[in-house]
Amino acid sequence: MTKKDLIEKVAKKSSLTKRAAADAVNSTFNLINDALVRGEKVIITGFGTFLIRSRAARRGRNPQTGQVIQIPQKKTPGFTAGKTLKRKIK
């Protein structure tokens, strides 16, 4: 499902115009994005949790030259599915 498909389904299900549904979907994604940038967790009960994960610095190897390189620490967004979502998928 693409973002466009999601907007169309939200519009149908909630009897909104596509423009209003697009605003709602975009606002939701923007709020999640802003919260993650501030380092906050976003918990959606029954669905899951969006959070920032830290990856430790580590050694890697350049596959072309075989040279050992240092890979710096970085933060990545993560998602953990909630119990309800996990049960529905089974």
DSSP file (Angstrom, degrees, kcal/mol; ACC not computed):
  #  RESIDUE AA STRUCTURE BP1 BP2  ACC     N-H-->O    O-->H-N    N-H-->O    O-->H-N    TCO  KAPPA ALPHA  PHI   PSI    X-CA   Y-CA   Z-CA
    1    1 A M              0   0    0      0, 0.0     2,-0.1     0, 0.0     0, 0.0   0.000 360.0 360.0 360.0 130.6    0.0    0.0    0.0
    2    2 A T     >  -     0   0    0      1,-0.1     4,-2.3     0, 0.0     5,-0.1  -0.447 360.0-102.9 -94.2 172.4    1.3    3.4   -1.0
    3    3 A K  H  > S+     0   0    0      1,-0.2     4,-2.4     2,-0.2     5,-0.2   0.888 124.1  54.0 -62.6 -38.3    0.7    6.7    0.7
    4    4 A K  H  > S+     0   0    0      2,-0.2     4,-2.2     1,-0.2    -1,-0.2   0.915 108.6  48.5 -61.8 -43.9   -1.7    7.6   -2.1
    5    5 A D  H  > S+     0   0    0      1,-0.2     4,-2.4     2,-0.2    -2,-0.2   0.907 110.3  52.2 -62.2 -41.9   -3.7    4.3   -1.5
    6    6 A L  H  X S+     0   0    0     -4,-2.3     4,-2.5     1,-0.2    -2,-0.2   0.918 108.8  49.8 -60.8 -44.5   -3.8    5.1    2.2
    7    7 A I  H  X S+     0   0    0     -4,-2.4     4,-2.3     1,-0.2    -1,-0.2   0.912 110.8  49.8 -61.8 -43.1   -5.2    8.5    1.6
    8    8 A E  H  X S+     0   0    0     -4,-2.2     4,-2.2     2,-0.2    -1,-0.2   0.907 112.2  47.2 -62.7 -42.3   -7.9    7.1   -0.7
    9    9 A K  H  X S+     0   0    0     -4,-2.4     4,-2.8     2,-0.2     5,-0.2   0.890 111.7  50.1 -68.3 -39.0   -8.9    4.5    1.9
   10   10 A V  H  X S+     0   0    0     -4,-2.5     4,-2.2     2,-0.2     6,-0.3   0.912 110.3  51.4 -63.6 -41.7   -9.0    7.0    4.7
   11   11 A A  H  X>S+     0   0    0     -4,-2.3     5,-1.7    -5,-0.2     4,-0.6   0.919 114.3  42.7 -61.4 -44.7  -11.2    9.3    2.5
   12   12 A K  H ><5S+     0   0    0     -4,-2.2     3,-0.7     1,-0.2    -2,-0.2   0.941 115.9  47.0 -66.4 -47.9  -13.6    6.5    1.8
   13   13 A K  H 3<5S+     0   0    0     -4,-2.8    -2,-0.2     1,-0.2    -1,-0.2   0.825 121.3  35.1 -67.7 -32.7  -13.8    5.1    5.3
   14   14 A S  H 3<5S-     0   0    0     -4,-2.2    -1,-0.2    -5,-0.2    -2,-0.2   0.332 105.0-119.0-107.2   7.7  -14.2    8.4    7.1
   15   15 A S  T <<5 +     0   0    0     -3,-0.7     2,-0.3    -4,-0.6    -3,-0.2   0.879  66.7 139.4  57.1  41.4  -16.4   10.1    4.4
   16   16 A L      < -     0   0    0     -5,-1.7    -1,-0.2    -6,-0.3     2,-0.1  -0.706  58.9-101.9-106.6 161.7  -13.8   12.9    3.9
   17   17 A T     >  -     0   0    0     -2,-0.3     4,-2.6     1,-0.1     5,-0.2  -0.418  36.4-110.7 -72.7 161.6  -12.7   14.5    0.7
   18   18 A K  H  > S+     0   0    0      1,-0.2     4,-2.6     2,-0.2     5,-0.2   0.869 119.9  53.5 -63.0 -34.6   -9.3   13.3   -0.6
   19   19 A R  H  > S+     0   0    0      2,-0.2     4,-2.2     1,-0.2    -1,-0.2   0.921 110.6  45.4 -66.1 -43.2   -7.8   16.7    0.2
   20   20 A A  H  > S+     0   0    0      2,-0.2     4,-2.1     1,-0.2    -2,-0.2   0.895 114.3  49.1 -67.0 -39.2   -9.0   16.5    3.9
   21   21 A A  H  X S+     0   0    0     -4,-2.6     4,-2.7     2,-0.2     5,-0.2   0.900 110.1  51.2 -66.2 -40.0   -7.8   12.9    4.1
   22   22 A A  H  X S+     0   0    0     -4,-2.6     4,-2.8     1,-0.2     5,-0.3   0.909 109.7  50.2 -63.1 -41.6   -4.4   13.8    2.7
   23   23 A D  H  X S+     0   0    0     -4,-2.2     4,-2.4     2,-0.2    -1,-0.2   0.909 111.9  48.2 -61.7 -41.5   -4.1   16.6    5.2
   24   24 A A  H  X S+     0   0    0     -4,-2.1     4,-2.2     2,-0.2    -2,-0.2   0.933 114.6  44.1 -65.2 -47.0   -5.0   14.2    8.0
   25   25 A V  H  X S+     0   0    0     -4,-2.7     4,-2.4     2,-0.2     5,-0.2   0.934 115.8  47.3 -65.1 -46.5   -2.5   11.5    6.9
   26   26 A N  H  X S+     0   0    0     -4,-2.8     4,-2.6    -5,-0.2    -1,-0.2   0.889 111.4  51.4 -63.5 -39.0    0.3   14.1    6.2
   27   27 A S  H  X S+     0   0    0     -4,-2.4     4,-2.4    -5,-0.3    -1,-0.2   0.911 109.6  50.4 -63.7 -41.7   -0.3   15.7    9.6
   28   28 A T  H  X S+     0   0    0     -4,-2.2     4,-2.2     2,-0.2    -2,-0.2   0.945 112.9  45.1 -61.4 -49.0   -0.1   12.3   11.4
   29   29 A F  H  X S+     0   0    0     -4,-2.4     4,-2.6     1,-0.2    -2,-0.2   0.896 113.0  51.3 -62.9 -39.9    3.2   11.5    9.6
   30   30 A N  H  X S+     0   0    0     -4,-2.6     4,-2.8     2,-0.2    -1,-0.2   0.889 109.2  50.2 -65.1 -39.1    4.6   14.9   10.3
   31   31 A L  H  X S+     0   0    0     -4,-2.4     4,-2.2     2,-0.2    -1,-0.2   0.907 112.3  47.0 -65.9 -40.9    3.8   14.7   14.0
   32   32 A I  H  X S+     0   0    0     -4,-2.2     4,-2.3     2,-0.2    -2,-0.2   0.935 113.5  49.5 -63.6 -45.6    5.4   11.3   14.3
   33   33 A N  H  X S+     0   0    0     -4,-2.6     4,-2.2     1,-0.2    -2,-0.2   0.929 111.2  48.5 -58.3 -48.4    8.5   12.7   12.4
   34   34 A D  H  X S+     0   0    0     -4,-2.8     4,-1.7     1,-0.2    -1,-0.2   0.892 110.7  51.0 -61.7 -41.3    8.7   15.7   14.7
   35   35 A A  H  <>S+     0   0    0     -4,-2.2     5,-2.6     1,-0.2     4,-0.3   0.908 110.5  48.8 -64.1 -41.7    8.5   13.6   17.8
   36   36 A L  H ><5S+     0   0    0     -4,-2.3     3,-1.3     1,-0.2    -2,-0.2   0.888 107.4  54.9 -66.5 -38.2   11.2   11.3   16.6
   37   37 A V  H 3<5S+     0   0    0     -4,-2.2    -1,-0.2     1,-0.3    -2,-0.2   0.867 107.1  51.2 -61.7 -35.7   13.5   14.2   15.8
   38   38 A R  T 3<5S-     0   0    0     -4,-1.7    -1,-0.3    -5,-0.2    -2,-0.2   0.527 122.4-110.2 -78.0  -4.8   13.0   15.5   19.4
   39   39 A G  T < 5S+     0   0    0     -3,-1.3    -3,-0.2    -4,-0.3     2,-0.2   0.610  71.7 139.1  88.0  13.0   14.0   12.0   20.6
   40   40 A E      < -     0   0    0     -5,-2.6    -1,-0.3    -6,-0.2     2,-0.3  -0.557  52.6-120.1 -90.0 154.5   10.6   11.1   21.9
   41   41 A K        -     0   0    0     -2,-0.2     2,-0.5    10,-0.1    10,-0.2  -0.667  17.4-148.2 -84.3 147.2    8.8    7.7   21.6
   42   42 A V  E     -A   50   0A   0      8,-2.7     8,-2.8    -2,-0.3     2,-0.6  -0.961  15.2-169.8-118.7 112.4    5.5    7.6   19.7
   43   43 A I  E     -A   49   0A   0     -2,-0.5     2,-0.7     6,-0.2     6,-0.2  -0.903   8.2-173.5-107.6 119.7    3.2    4.9   21.2
   44   44 A I  E >>  -A   48   0A   0      4,-3.0     3,-2.4    -2,-0.6     4,-2.1  -0.918  28.6-129.9-112.3 103.6    0.1    4.0   19.2
   45   45 A T  T 34 S+     0   0    0     -2,-0.7     4,-0.0     1,-0.3    -2,-0.0  -0.250  90.6  15.3 -57.8 132.5   -1.9    1.6   21.4
   46   46 A G  T 34 S+     0   0    0      1,-0.1    -1,-0.3    35,-0.0    39,-0.0   0.300 129.4  53.2  86.6  -8.9   -3.0   -1.5   19.5
   47   47 A F  T <4 S-     0   0    0     -3,-2.4    35,-2.6     1,-0.3     2,-0.3   0.703 102.9 -92.9-120.0 -61.9   -0.5   -0.7   16.6
   48   48 A G  E  <  -AB  44  81A   0     -4,-2.1    -4,-3.0    33,-0.3     2,-0.4  -0.991  30.8 -77.4 166.5-170.7    3.1   -0.2   17.8
   49   49 A T  E     -AB  43  80A   0     31,-2.6    31,-2.5    -2,-0.3     2,-0.4  -0.983  22.9-156.0-128.3 128.8    5.8    2.0   18.9
   50   50 A F  E     +AB  42  79A   0     -8,-2.8    -8,-2.7    -2,-0.4     2,-0.3  -0.875  31.2 155.2 -98.3 135.5    8.1    4.3   16.9
   51   51 A L  E     - B   0  78A   0     27,-2.3    27,-3.2    -2,-0.4     2,-0.5  -0.961  43.9-104.2-153.5 167.6   11.4    5.1   18.5
   52   52 A I  E     - B   0  77A   0     -2,-0.3     2,-0.4    25,-0.2    23,-0.0  -0.864  32.8-161.8 -99.2 129.5   15.0    6.1   17.8
   53   53 A R  E     - B   0  76A   0     23,-3.5    23,-3.0    -2,-0.5     2,-0.5  -0.890  10.2-138.7-111.0 142.4   17.6    3.4   18.1
   54   54 A S  E     - B   0  75A   0     -2,-0.4     2,-0.5    21,-0.2    21,-0.2  -0.863   9.4-154.2-100.5 131.3   21.3    4.1   18.5
   55   55 A R  E     - B   0  74A   0     19,-3.4    19,-1.7    -2,-0.5     3,-0.1  -0.919  22.4-125.6-103.5 126.8   23.8    1.9   16.6
   56   56 A A        -     0   0    0     -2,-0.5     2,-0.1    17,-0.2    15,-0.0  -0.262  29.7 -94.9 -68.8 154.5   27.2    1.7   18.3
   57   57 A A        +     0   0    0     16,-0.1     2,-0.3    13,-0.0    -1,-0.1  -0.417  56.5 169.0 -64.8 145.5   30.4    2.5   16.5
   58   58 A R  E     -C   71   0B   0     13,-2.2    13,-3.4    -2,-0.1     2,-0.3  -0.959  36.4 -96.6-153.8 168.9   32.0   -0.6   15.0
   59   59 A R  E     +C   70   0B   0     -2,-0.3     2,-0.2    11,-0.2    11,-0.2  -0.721  41.4 175.7 -91.0 142.4   34.7   -1.8   12.7
   60   60 A G  E     -C   69   0B   0      9,-3.1     9,-2.4    -2,-0.3     2,-0.4  -0.774  23.7-123.4-133.5-178.6   33.8   -2.7    9.1
   61   61 A R  E     -C   68   0B   0     -2,-0.2     7,-0.2     7,-0.2     6,-0.1  -0.996  18.8-124.8-134.9 130.5   35.6   -3.8    6.0
   62   62 A N     >  -     0   0    0      5,-2.8     4,-3.0    -2,-0.4     5,-0.2  -0.620  21.2-149.6 -69.9 118.2   35.6   -2.2    2.6
   63   63 A P  T  4 S+     0   0    0      0, 0.0    -1,-0.2     0, 0.0     0, 0.0   0.765  91.5  49.9 -66.6 -23.5   34.4   -5.1    0.3
   64   64 A Q  T  4 S+     0   0    0      1,-0.1    -2,-0.0     3,-0.1    -3,-0.0   0.897 127.9  18.1 -80.5 -40.9   36.4   -3.8   -2.7
   65   65 A T  T  4 S-     0   0    0      2,-0.1     3,-0.1    -3,-0.0    -1,-0.1   0.650  90.8-129.6-105.9 -18.3   39.8   -3.3   -1.0
   66   66 A G     <  +     0   0    0     -4,-3.0     2,-0.2     1,-0.3    -2,-0.0   0.494  55.9 150.6  79.8   2.1   39.5   -5.4    2.2
   67   67 A Q        -     0   0    0     -5,-0.2    -5,-2.8    -6,-0.1     2,-0.3  -0.455  50.0-118.8 -71.8 138.2   40.7   -2.4    4.2
   68   68 A V  E     -C   61   0B   0     -7,-0.2     2,-0.3    -2,-0.2    -7,-0.2  -0.626  37.9-176.6 -77.0 131.5   39.4   -2.1    7.8
   69   69 A I  E     -C   60   0B   0     -9,-2.4    -9,-3.1    -2,-0.3     2,-0.6  -0.901  27.2-118.3-128.0 158.3   37.3    1.0    8.3
   70   70 A Q  E     -C   59   0B   0     -2,-0.3   -11,-0.2   -11,-0.2   -13,-0.0  -0.864  21.5-154.3 -97.4 123.1   35.7    2.6   11.4
   71   71 A I  E     -C   58   0B   0    -13,-3.4   -13,-2.2    -2,-0.6     3,-0.1  -0.873  22.2-130.3 -96.3 121.7   31.9    2.9   11.0
   72   72 A P        -     0   0    0      0, 0.0     2,-0.1     0, 0.0   -17,-0.0  -0.212  24.9 -92.8 -72.9 161.7   30.7    5.8   13.3
   73   73 A Q        +     0   0    0    -16,-0.1     2,-0.3   -19,-0.0   -17,-0.2  -0.408  52.3 173.8 -65.2 144.9   27.8    5.6   15.7
   74   74 A K  E     -B   55   0A   0    -19,-1.7   -19,-3.4    -3,-0.1     2,-0.4  -0.989  29.7-121.2-152.2 162.6   24.5    6.7   14.3
   75   75 A K  E     -B   54   0A   0     -2,-0.3   -21,-0.2   -21,-0.2   -23,-0.0  -0.845  27.6-175.4-104.6 140.0   20.8    6.9   15.2
   76   76 A T  E     -B   53   0A   0    -23,-3.0   -23,-3.5    -2,-0.4     2,-0.2  -0.974  28.2-110.6-133.0 148.1   18.1    5.2   13.2
   77   77 A P  E     -B   52   0A   0      0, 0.0     2,-0.3     0, 0.0   -25,-0.2  -0.506  39.1-171.6 -74.5 147.8   14.3    5.2   13.4
   78   78 A G  E     -B   51   0A   0    -27,-3.2   -27,-2.3    -2,-0.2     2,-0.4  -0.943  15.6-154.5-138.1 160.1   12.8    2.0   14.5
   79   79 A F  E     -B   50   0A   0     -2,-0.3     2,-0.5   -29,-0.2   -29,-0.2  -1.000   2.8-167.4-136.3 134.4    9.3    0.4   14.9
   80   80 A T  E     -B   49   0A   0    -31,-2.5   -31,-2.6    -2,-0.4     2,-0.1  -0.988  25.0-128.2-121.0 122.7    8.2   -2.3   17.2
   81   81 A A  E     -B   48   0A   0     -2,-0.5   -33,-0.3   -33,-0.2     2,-0.1  -0.406  24.7-122.1 -69.6 143.5    4.8   -3.9   16.5
   82   82 A G     >  -     0   0    0    -35,-2.6     4,-2.3   -38,-0.1     5,-0.2  -0.308  25.7-103.2 -79.8 168.1    2.3   -4.0   19.4
   83   83 A K  H  > S+     0   0    0      1,-0.2     4,-2.4     2,-0.2     5,-0.2   0.892 119.8  52.9 -59.1 -43.2    0.7   -7.2   20.8
   84   84 A T  H  > S+     0   0    0      1,-0.2     4,-2.0     2,-0.2    -1,-0.2   0.922 111.1  45.8 -62.4 -44.7   -2.6   -6.6   19.0
   85   85 A L  H  > S+     0   0    0      1,-0.2     4,-1.7     2,-0.2    -1,-0.2   0.902 111.7  52.3 -64.5 -41.7   -1.0   -6.1   15.6
   86   86 A K  H  X S+     0   0    0     -4,-2.3     4,-1.4     1,-0.2    -2,-0.2   0.902 109.5  49.5 -61.8 -41.6    1.2   -9.2   16.1
   87   87 A R  H  < S+     0   0    0     -4,-2.4    -1,-0.2     1,-0.2    -2,-0.2   0.893 109.6  51.3 -64.7 -40.2   -1.8  -11.3   17.0
   88   88 A K  H  < S+     0   0    0     -4,-2.0    -1,-0.2     1,-0.2    -2,-0.2   0.825 108.5  51.6 -67.2 -31.1   -3.7  -10.1   13.9
   89   89 A I  H  <        0   0    0     -4,-1.7    -1,-0.2     1,-0.2    -2,-0.2   0.812 360.0 360.0 -76.5 -30.5   -0.9  -11.0   11.6
   90   90 A K     <        0   0    0     -4,-1.4    -1,-0.2    -5,-0.2    -2,-0.1   0.503 360.0 360.0 -59.2 360.0   -0.5  -14.5   12.9
